[in-house]
Structures are given as C-alpha cells and as structure tokens.
Amino acid sequence: MNAQWEIQRPDEGLVHSIKTALNCTSITATVLANRQIESAEEAMSVWHPGLDQLRSPFSMKGIAEAVDRLHHAITKKERILIFGDYDVDGITGTVISYEFLRNLGADVSFYIPHRVLEGYGLRSSHITEVACPKKVNLIFTVDCGSSGHEAVAAANNAGIDVIITDHHNISNHPPEAVAVVNPKQSDCTSGLKELAGVGVAFCILICLRKKLRDAGFWKQGKEPNLKRYADLVALGTIADMVPLKKDNRILTKTGIDVINEALRPGLRALIGSCGITPGNLTAEDIAFKIAPRLNAAGRVNHASEAVKLLLASDRYTAENQARRLNEFNAERQEIEKKIVDRILSDIRDEGDEYSTNTIVRAEPGWHEGVLGIVASKVMNRYYKPVILLSIRDGIAIGSARSIPGVDIYQALSNCSSHLLSFGGHESAAGLKLSIDSLEEFKAAFETAVDNMCAEEDIVQKIIIDYELFFADISPNLITELETLQPFGTGNPAPLFMTADVDVLSSKIVGDHHRTMFLSQKGDHRIRIPAIAFNVDPLTECPAHFARIAYYLQWNRWNGRKNTQLVIKAFGAPG
C-alpha cells in the first residue's frame, strides 16, 4: 500500500524556547514540539520526569470508597478475591494487588478466567462457582468489571461486596458495586483517564498505603516501598498500548529502571530467555519480546502460568516458567501464522482488497486466543479496521483492531443492535454476535466506519519529525533522543528523513534482514550503518534511494555502542 509522507512543521518560536530551556539541539527541540509539548516548562518535565510529578490519585472517583472497603477487609481478616483479566495488563495488575495485600497479612487469593472457555470479564457464574465456594467477602476486579452489571447484582444477592477497578470505556450507568474506580467515568475529574488497568490498581495501592499509614498500621512493621511494583506497572502499561505520555510515561520510565535492576526473579529469567542484555531493556523489548510471551500463556493455555512466573521467588521456578512461556509463544506464533496466511490468501483470491473500508472475517475453528494479534497484522497489511471472529455453536466471538482516527469502540456502538455484547477501547475491542446476524453486522459496520471517516483517513501516513542530513548525526544527538524514552503509543520514537541516499554496500543477515552502509550523494566520507528488518531476501537492493525514513539509535553489542539507522520506509529508488 502506498503511504503519504508528511514532514511536521512545529512553531519555530516554541522550538527555540524549548531549545533554550533544555540547552539541546534544534532537532531534539523540534521532536518535543511535535509531541504536542506546549511550553518550555512542560518540556522540562519531559526531560526530567519523576514520581513526584504524578497527578494525585486521591482525586479519582470512587477511590476513597474502595480504599475504605479494602481497609475494613484487611483489619477484619475478611476473604478478598482479586479477579483479573487474562492479558498482560490484567496479569500485572493482579500480581501487584495480590503481592501488596498478601504482604500486609490479608486473606487474599486471585482468579483469572480462561480466555476461550470463560471469556472476558466478571460473570454471574464466577460468583456462584468461584466466589461463593471460597466464602469470599470482597471481590476486587482488575482491568475489568465496568460492564459486569449482572455479575455485580449476583454478588450483591450473595452478600459479597465488589470493588471494580478498570480503565475500559464505561456506560453512563456503572454496576451497583461498593466502589467503581475507572478514570473514564464521565464525572471523574482526576485527569488520569489514559491509565492502563495496572495503573489504576497501582493508584489504589498508593491511596491504601496512605490510609494504613494514617491508621497507624505500620507501627508494627516497615512500610512497603511501592516503587518496587513499578516494574509490573511498566509491563502492563506498555503491553496495553495506552499513551506513554505524562503519568504513563513517568510510571513506565520508573518501571523500566526497576526492571533493569533485575530484582524480580521471574522477569530476570524471562529477559534472559529472550536474549536481552541485562540492564539494557527498553520499552521496545517489552512490547515485542516480553509482553508477547506473557500474553501467550493466556492465548494458548492459561494466564495463570504467566502469574506464576511473575510471582516466582526462586531461580529454579522462574527459569522453568520462563521456558514454559517460550513454548507457549512458539505455539502461538504457529497458530497465528496459519490464520494470517489463510486470510491473506482468501483476500487475494477474492480480489476484494480495495473494495471496502473494513475487513470482517469469520470461520469455525479459529483459535479465539490469537485473533486480536492476527487482526493487528491484517490491519497493518491493508490499513483498515479489521474484525476477526471464531464461530462456535452458532455464536461468533472475536476481536477488532482499528487504524488511527477510526474509533472502533464507537463504530461498534453505532451498530450494537446486531451484537450480543462488545467492549474495549478506541483502537481495540472484543465482540460477540449470533451467526444469523453476521451479514447484517458486516454491512452496518462498513456503514459506521464510512460515516466516521473521509477517504483520506484510510491512507497510511509516514509522519516525519525532521529532515536530517547525515552530517547532523552525532553521539550527542542520539543521547538526547534517548532521553525522550520510553517510546510507544502516544510517544513514538522520532522518525527522520534523509534524501538522496546512496547504498555503498548491503547484505542479508538472519535470512530476512538487510544491513547496509549508506551515505548522501556527493559526500561518501560519512558512512552510516543501517538495518532494514523483514525484507524480501530475493529482492535486489537498489544502489540509490530518493529518500529514506528511519529511526536513529545506538546499536549496543558486547559492551560497545555504535550509530545505527533502523529503516522504516524507502522512497522510490533513483
């Protein structure tokens, strides 16, 4: 698919003020201005982030009631059940909540449903089959529950209180729980609506610790340092693809520092099994290596296997669990590849690649656990919203993924009369419908997306931060750019463009990656190493490109670091 290249042009006065305040290059100041940094003061907070800059969690709607109820449960030795979601966000939120409460001496257990057999969220069956047999007094949800009206009603009837902590979109009428802590509630003024589920859970722990401190709870022991839980907050935040801006960026940056201290045996084992150099883990490593392995447990087996890894207290258990997650991930990749290949082949054979603005596919036997990640791959291939559904017993259940600018949750809302249930975010959602409604839903979904966006919105854009000359690249510039990490959703790695580029040499490595030495035409004195991932090894590399788009970074290897361009796109060869 052809993409539009757009070079951003921020206000020159703002760039100058940021450059002066930070004493940085104009290039770095431009990148900051491109990230909607509106003042030198805001740029300074990005340059020097710290936990003291976090917004106060005490202003979050429902958090006072949640903390009071938790405090009562702890002091009265009531049985608490943490009910978490099966993705990395839910897993990490479950683990930090469980660890914190367990270390207080609370009577606490956790439960995570099976992705395929039970599906998403708290259900009435969990009250009768899990909570009641355990004689639970209080259910504490993590990363779910905002749409669990029937389950909460069942819990209330059974004399069980429920605290909902979540970050998914919420209706105007939340369940009748003791407390609903979801910053996306319309009347929540905390400014924390972009938090992941684990971030919401972490905020509750902050407030609970303060409550216990005021009550004199810590007189008999040492008050816990919540920073040690930031490693898992970072994992869940990055994996759930919430914007890495402001509070999320602070929590994530702090958490990555904690991970690199190698304090948690399970993470240390998993990092080692991924081949990541200890102490040098980045947000990209979490997104593309760590998170997929943690998610693989819930996709092809059970998410509790990932919880066991994160809770492991000794090296032997941690390494065994890390091996299991790697096996699950390999199985996940094989299942996923078969479905992707089938979908791409069908689309090619049917010749309808460009006939619609959406892709909706449904098949019996598709593994529900991988449909979200497959939908993401298909979406990236064709750059249009994608819904993939697995059919079983007359019901289609699946996942939706969307492109920037098309709110998939709103699109599903606009055709909800054809659905049995749905929920999610702007870019990702889950849904269920009767197979009898499938064709009507396809048409309604296509109409909903058509009405939400113009034709130019369904065109992939390559957003360039700065047109760079190779002569401008320096160790100081790369170090400045690293200061803007962690990169991810909402804070993408800076993307540069250089025109008129000669390829001095190239070779294929690892079967499908191409390494090169590049220079700008007319100045071969500057030779810049570059790599392009996932290329066709049978396609000959041109000797010249009109332009390239790339990320600029250090390539760290064997204790050394060298400049490297990571190519995102090539312009037409010249």
LOLUMLUM-110431 format. One record per residue (C-alpha): z negated, x, y negated. Coordinates in steps of 0.05 Angstrom, whole numbers, plus 5000, padded with zeros to 4 digits. Layout:
// LOLUMLUM-110431
ZXY...
END
This chain:
// LOLUMLUM-110431
500050005000501850264931495950364885495450364809492651004778488350884716485151424673478851174638478251284563471051214541468851214468469351914440463151834397459051644457461752234497459852704440452752434434451652494509454353204509449753394452443553074482444553384551447754034530453053914583460653964586465053444555467553304625460653114652459152714588465652324599463752174671457051904647460351474594465051204648458850974687457050474631451750944603451050654533446751174496444351884498437451634516440051274577444051884596437652304593434151834642440051914690439752674681432352694695430552094740423451994763419051474797415451364730421951044704421850474755421349774729414649444744414849074810408948654788413648214747417547994808417047244820412447084879409747784889402647624866402147044915405047484971400048044957394147574954396047275021397047955053390348195025386947585056390347715123388248445123380948325105380247735154383748105211389047575218395147695261401147885220408347875247413648255209420347925221426048385202433648375201437648785251441549215201439249875171436449525110432249055153430249605202427750075148424149525111420749315176418550025192415450175124411849505123409349595195407150315184403450155119399749545148398249895214395250485177390750005140388049765206391549095201393048685264400648745257406748715302414148665288420148275315427548385303432447875333438348055377444548065334449047695383444147275424439847035367443847155303441547275233435047035202428646675218429746055261425345495287425845785357422446415332416446005312415745665380417846245424415146855386410046695333406146145369405346525435402847125396397946675358400646935293397246725228402347015179409747165183412447685134420047695133424148305112431348255087431947535110428946835104431746565038435746035076430645915131428345225109427744935179424145545206419045545150417844805159416644925233411845485217408045035167407544495220404645015269399445245218402945905206403946165135410446515116411947035063419347125051421847785024429347825016434948014969440647564992443447024948438746434946439645694933436145324878431045064928427945624969423945465032416845195024413545855040406846125015411046614974418446764964419647464937427047504923429247804856435647394860431746754846434546464782427746464747425747174768425747594704423848264735430848564727430548804799435948354829440048954854434649204901436049234975431548865023427649505037426849604962423648914956418949075014417249734981415449384916410648934954407249544984406449834914403049194890398949124953396249824946394149664875390749024899386949404952385049954903382149444854378249124912375149794930378749834996380050584991372750784984372550885060378951285065384651645029389551214990396451285020402051634983407751144981412751684965412851865039416151195053421751335003425851665058426950995092427950645025433751115012436750985081436550235074438950235002445050665016446750315081446649625048451449854994447449594935449049934868446050634863444150534791437450524754431850334802436050414865438451094843431351334829428851084896434751374933434452054899427052104913428051884984433452394998428752934973423452675023428552675080430553385065423153585073424053375146417353005151419452445198420852685270425852135284430152285224429653025236432352915307437952455285440052925229440353495278444553095327449552945271450653685256447953615185444954255156437454145148435454085075442453925051443153195069446852765018447952025005454852105038451552385101447151765104452951285092457851585142453451935194446251685195447050945178452550815229448251095285442250675264446650055258449950195326443450025362443649305337451149245344451749415418444549395444438349215405435949425336429049575364432050225392433050465320425950245302423350665360426951265332424151175261417051065288417351655336411352115326413452695371419553125380420852925453421152185439425152285375430452715408431152225466432051645419437052035376441252155439441051415455443451235385449151725391451151395456450850705424455050965366460451235412460650565449461050205382466850645360470750495424469749745419471549755345477950155356480549665406479549075359482549445299488649655339489648935363489148645293493849155261498849065318498748305311499648335236505648805243508748375298507847735259510548035195505547675150502448295120504048075049504847325057497647135040492047404996486947345053486547525126482747065174482947225248479146915307479247105380474946945441471147545468470947965405464248325401460547995343456448625331462349035305466348505267463348695200465449415204472249225233473248735175471749305126477149745159482349185157480449035085481349755065488149775100491049155067486549105006485048365011478947955033478147935108474447465156473947615230470947115279468947125351469846465389464746235440463345535466467545205411463945585355466846155313461746655287463547265246463547695185467147715118468648305073471748305004475148744953472248894884472948304838473047764892466147474905466347304979459846904976462646464920469246384957465446145019461245684976467645364949469745175019462945065050464644365073468544685130462745135151456545025194452845595157454046215116450346725074450947415043452947784980458747874933462248364979459848175049457747545085456647225152459146535172459446015228464145435238466844975291473445195321476144505305475344665231478645355234485545185208482844755152478045305133483545835132487445415082481345265040479145995039486046225017485945704961478945904940480946644934487446464898483546074847478646634836483447204820490047364789495647714826494048374793486948344822489748424892492249114877488249734895486550164835485150904834480350984776480651694748474751954708478252544676484952914678482753614695486354284692484654764748482755264694477054794673473754824742467555254742460955334781457255044721461554414721460454294796452954394788452853894730456653384771451753464829446153274781449252574778448052464852446652064895453651774895455351104926456550384907455850294831455551044820461751324853463052064858467152294798474552264812479252744777486752804770490953434763498453404750504053864772500654174833503754694879501654764952501055504965499155425038496854885087494654795158491854255203484654325227480753875274487153515296487853075234485153425172489353865127486554465089490554755032490555254975493054934911494955174842498054864780505355004770506455624728499555914740498556154811492956624791488056054803487955854876483555254893481555084965482554344983482053885042485253215058481852815114485252365165492452565153498352495200498853185231506253085246508052965173510253595137506253775075510653795012510754434971509254054906505853424882506853074816499352924815493252914859486652514855480652874883473152974884470353644862464453934902461254524935463154685006456754945037457355355100452955895132448555945071454456025023457855544977464955534951469055074907472854534945477253944925476853334971483452974963483352214957490652094939497152454927502352244876509652264892511952964913516253314862
END
